[in-house]
Amino acid sequence: MDGNRRYAKRKLLEEGAGHDVGAMALLNMIIYCHELGVKYITAYAFAIDNFRRKPSEVQKIMDLLKECMTVLAKIAKHHPIKVNFAGNLELLNTELRDEARNLMGATAKYSKFVVTICVCYCCTDDIVHSVEESCREKHYYHCYIGDSHDDDKDDERPIIKLVDIEKNMYMAVIPDPDILIRTSDEHRLSNFLQWQTCHSLLASLSTDWPEIGVWHLVKVVLDFQQNYDYFVRKRSLA
């Protein structure tokens, strides 16, 4: 969700104010998606690389994340919304991590509308995490390691398959996305869902994230619908 800082600078707002407007834009987008009948919405809220930013900005984003959790918890009391947090949650402080897990547990029974917040996430870390989990499941670390020419021993070694990798990813909680939206005229994936978006529509908007509205979303959805047969055919061939 790019453009919070650029928006604040352009509007001559104080430092951090762009993130406030960006958080409100996310909550509005969740409402728009629900009203349009979109079943899954995934937001890249905080990348692992974002920890390199100024401590004051990191804290600002974490405070906003906590506020969003509170709002989503209130929404979930009145609407069947399931909330996921995807990423290395161990990098969060204890209070935030516990609140995230409590919210996921409280909304786990819902399935009609699913909101996933990617926090402390990057795709490369997701892949490494998945491989490690797959190795543990296969007891790979306890396998015999010896002469590479010992064919009998090689045959006994567990094999990690594609299905093992994909089921252990943080993003295994939802299907691969149909559409990936980048704002603020960004055209790169920025280590977000690179594994999952090989057959997705990539939509790059010149609008900064705080200014995104329902008509931006409608246009992107219409573009996808007009090319729906093409995307279905591509996925069927994968």
N, C-alpha and C positions, 0 to 999 in steps of 0.2 A: 504494500500500500504506500507507494512513493509520493513524495511531494509535500509532506507535512512541514518540513523546515523551509522549503522554497515558498510555500504558501504564506507562512508566517513572515518571512523576509519581505515578500512582495506586498503584504498588507501592513507592514511596519508594526507587527505585533511583538510582544515581549518574548524572550527565549522560552521555548517549551509550549507556547500557546497553540502552535500548529498541531501538536499532538493531541491537545484537548479537542480541537475541531475534528481531527482525524478519527478520534475514538467515537465521537457522535456520528460521524459519517458511516462508520462501521455498523453501529447499532441501527441506523436508518436503513443501511443496505440489507441487514438481516430481515428487517420488516418488509422491505420491497420484495426480497426473494420469497418470503413466505406468502405474500399476497399474489405473486406471479405463479405460484405453484412449483417453484424450484425446491427440490427435496434436500439437496446438499449444498452447503456453502462453506468454503474453507478460507480462512484469512491468515496470511503470513504476518503475525504480529511482532515477532522478535526473533531475529536470527542469532545464532551463536556468535557470529562475527560482530554483532552489535554491542557485545560486551566491551569492545575496544573504544567505544564512544566515551565522551566525558562522563564521569560518575554521576553528575547531576542529571544528565539526560537519561542515563540508564535508570536511575531512581524514579524519574518522572514517568517513564514508560511502565515501570513495575507498579507504580501507584495507580496508573490508569488501568492496568491489567486487573488489579484488585477491585477497582470500581466497576469495571465491566463484569467481573464475576458476580458482584452483588446485584447488578441490574439483571443479568441473565438468570440468576437464581430466582429473582422476583417474577420475571416473565414466565419461567418454567412452572411456577405455582398456578398459573392461569391458562397456559397453553402447553400442549404436548411437544416440547422442544427438547431434543437430546443434545447435550454439550460434551464435546471431546476436547481434550488438550493433547496435542501431538508434539513430541519432541523429547529431549533429554530433560525431564522435569527435575532430575537430581541437581541441576544447575540453579534451580530456583531456591530462594530461602525457604526455611521450613514452613513458615506461615502461609506463603503463597502456594507452595506445593500441596499442603494439606487442604487448603481451600479448593484448589483445582480438583483434587481427587474426591473430595466430598461432593462437589458439584457434579462430577461425572457419575458418581455412585447414585446420587439422588435422581438423576435424569436417565439412567441406563435403561429403564423400562420403555422409554419412548422410541419411536422409529419413523414417524411420519415426516418430521422435519429435523435435520441434523446439522448442527453448527460445530465446526472444528476450528479451534484456534491453535495455530502452529506457534509454539513458543520455545525458545532455546532449541531451534530446529535448523538443520540444513540437510540437504539431500545426501551429501556424501557421508555425514554422520549417521543418517538413517540407514544407509547401505552397510556401513561398517558394523553398526549395532545389530542389524539383521543377520549378517554373516556370523558374528560372534554367538548370537542366540541359536542359530542353526547348528553351529558346531557343538554347543553345549547339549542341545537336544539329541544330536547324533553320537554323543560321547566321543567326539572326534579328538579331543585333547588326550584321551586315554588310549587311543589306538596305537598299535605297534608301529614304531618308526625304525626301520632298519635298512638293510640293503635294498636299493631300488630295484634290483633284479630278482628279488624274492617274490615271484608271481603269486604264490599261495597266500602270502601275507597281504599283498596288495589287494587280492580279491576279497579279503575279509574286511577291508576298510569301508566304513559307511560313505555313501555318496550324497553330497548335498545337491539338491535339485532346485530348479527355478521356483517351484511351488513352496519350497522351504524358505527361500529368501523372501518371497513376497508376503507370506503369511506372518513373518516376524518383523516386518517393517512397522514403524510408528503409524504410517498411513494405511495400514491394512484395515483400519476401522471403517473405511469408506471406499466406494468404488473409485476408479480412476476418473478424473474430471473431464467433462465435455468441453469446458471453456476455461482458459486462463486469461485473466485480465491484468494488464500492467498499466499503471497510471503514470502521469508526469512525463509522457513521451519516452518511456523506457522500453527498450526492445530486447533486453537480455533476461534470462531466467533467474539469475542471481541465486543459484543453488537451491531453487524451490521446485519440488516435485519433478525433477528432471527425469526420474525413472518412470513416473506415472503420466507424463504429458506428451508422450511420443505420438499420440493420435488425437491430441486436443486442438481446438481452435485457439490460436493465440491472438488476443485483441490488445493492441497498444493504443491507449487513449492519451491525448495531449493534456487532458485535464489533470490538475493536481488532485490527489486523493481527497482532501477536505471538501472539494467542490463537486465530487461525483454525485450524480443524482439518479432518479428513477429512469429518466429518458436515456441516459448513457447505458444503463442496464438493459432496457428494452431493445435498444439498437443492437447491442451485442447478441442478445438472445435471438432476435430476428435474423441476424447474419448466420447464426448457427443453424436455425431452422431451415433457411434457404439452401444450406449446404449439407443438410442432415444425411441424405442418401450417400454422399461422398464419404463422410466420416464413418458411417456404418460399414460401408464397403471396405475402407481401409482397416478397420478393426477386425473385420471378419477374415482378412488376409494375413493378419499378424500371427 
